[in-house]
Amino acid sequence: INSFGELGATSDGVARAARDHKRAVRDQLTDLTRELGAGDPSALAEQLVLLIDGAITAAAISGDPAPARHARTAAETLVTAAAAARAAQA
């Protein structure tokens, strides 16, 4: 996030590396949410990516790790809801 924010507009290499990293994180989360049996693994993964990015940014700006804890709680809520939806369909 920092590298892209500082150099992404002027450096194709930095922009490409940032996009590749985000894609890799999203792909890994999609695989994990698919293993969980989420009804829409891609959507859940994208929600988790947004939580991660928001937590990183908010913690960096505030200098406080609390956003990471809040994001973790939100992620647990999303994953629990996905697991409950799967169980209800079974």
ChimeraX attribute file (.defattr): number of C-alpha atoms within 10 A of each C-alpha:
attribute: neighborCount
match mode: 1-to-1
recipient: residues
	/A:1	13
	/A:2	11
	/A:3	12
	/A:4	18
	/A:5	11
	/A:6	11
	/A:7	13
	/A:8	18
	/A:9	10
	/A:10	10
	/A:11	12
	/A:12	12
	/A:13	12
	/A:14	17
	/A:15	18
	/A:16	13
	/A:17	14
	/A:18	18
	/A:19	15
	/A:20	12
	/A:21	12
	/A:22	15
	/A:23	13
	/A:24	12
	/A:25	17
	/A:26	20
	/A:27	16
	/A:28	13
	/A:29	20
	/A:30	22
	/A:31	15
	/A:32	15
	/A:33	22
	/A:34	16
	/A:35	10
	/A:36	15
	/A:37	15
	/A:38	22
	/A:39	15
	/A:40	12
	/A:41	20
	/A:42	17
	/A:43	13
	/A:44	22
	/A:45	24
	/A:46	16
	/A:47	16
	/A:48	24
	/A:49	19
	/A:50	14
	/A:51	19
	/A:52	18
	/A:53	15
	/A:54	15
	/A:55	20
	/A:56	17
	/A:57	16
	/A:58	16
	/A:59	16
	/A:60	13
	/A:61	9
	/A:62	10
	/A:63	10
	/A:64	10
	/A:65	13
	/A:66	13
	/A:67	20
	/A:68	19
	/A:69	12
	/A:70	13
	/A:71	19
	/A:72	16
	/A:73	12
	/A:74	15
	/A:75	18
	/A:76	13
	/A:77	12
	/A:78	16
	/A:79	18
	/A:80	14
	/A:81	13
	/A:82	20
	/A:83	16
	/A:84	13
	/A:85	14
	/A:86	14
	/A:87	10
	/A:88	8
	/A:89	7
	/A:90	6
